[in-house]
Amino acid sequence: MTTTPAIVPAVRRGLFTADPDQRLRPGTASRAWELWLTGPNTLLEMSDLATALMAAAEHNALTADLDDGSPINPVSYALVLHHGYAWRSEGAARSGAGIAVPSLCWTARCSICGDLVEDEFIPHHDSAEAAAEDAVGSRGWGELPDGRLVCERDDPEHEEARTRARTEDGPEPDDDQLALL
């Protein structure tokens, strides 16, 4: 006869518990600031809190970007440690901090090569019309009769699209009109 082991709820690690006897200390007590990479279980000494926070943010963003959803990928987080314990700021979030509300924004894309309008940054607009207006009016892009946009790139595909647009934009030929010689 086989018996099934009793199902026991998972126990939290105690990274942020208030009781010092129950706190997990994954780091080194003598080091003021460390970064704990949980996947490879590695400790990296950091010079100060700001450096540790930036390194943790970079690591966590990179691992999130590399995660393809596969169940066999290792999970790795970067946690900032202060004298070996997981660090967290004291008190509530800064005043004025709220929940971000997603909004839809538009930017122009060239219909030939797919490039986006950009200088130092990619501009975002409230409507597709505003994005097209910015590309044509401020950036020197062309607009085809069907509304598609063409960037200022100088190559045969772009030139052909601009030529086609100029031809389609011209007046319709009149059968009663004599051709100019």
ABEGO torsion letter per residue (X at the ends): XBBBBBBBBBBBAGAABABAAABBBABBAABABBBBBAAAGBBBBBABAAAAAAAAAAAAAAAAAABAGBAABBBBBBBBBBGGBBBBBBEBBBBGBBBBBBBBBBBBBBAAAGBBBBBABBBBBABAAAAAAAAAAAAGBBBBAAGBBBBABBBAAAAAAAAAAAAAABBBBBAABBBBX
